[in-house]
Amino acid sequence: MNPLKTTRVGAILAVADVGRSISWYRDRLGFELEAEFDDPAYAIMSLAGARLSLAEQGHPAEDRPGVTMVAPDDPSRLQAILVLEVEDCRSSCDELKSDGVEFLAEPYSPPWGGARCFAVDPDGFLVELEELA
């Protein structure tokens, strides 16, 4: 099999309020807004070459029949976590906390080195800040 000729990798998150999520990802994490659409609300954002799309929850699409995206109804049971590799986990965490971002716990240093912590976005998705050793 030939490898895909991929130009960028990304993810789509279903959110309750696209405008609120745009503000959170842009103003707190530094994502750039590339495009925004209405009916249904949808946004394309980018950071470090990756794409993050925000889709208003509950809208079916012809090209994904039988699948409706929804924001997590139980943030303690997630199927995915967005990971941002950062240079300094602790200072990034402190800076975001001072801006009102909620974290599950203080940064943790695993036995293999580095550090990580988990921020909570407005819909309950987790964003891991990871500093590699």
Buried (B, 14 or more C-beta within 10 A) or exposed (E): EEEEEEEEEEEEBBBBBBEBBBEBBBEBBEBEBEEBEEEEBBBBBBBEEBBBBBBBBEBEEEEEEEEEBEBBEEBEEEEEEBBBEBEEBBEBBEEBBEEEBEBEEEBEEEEEEBBBBBBBBBBBBBBBBBBEE
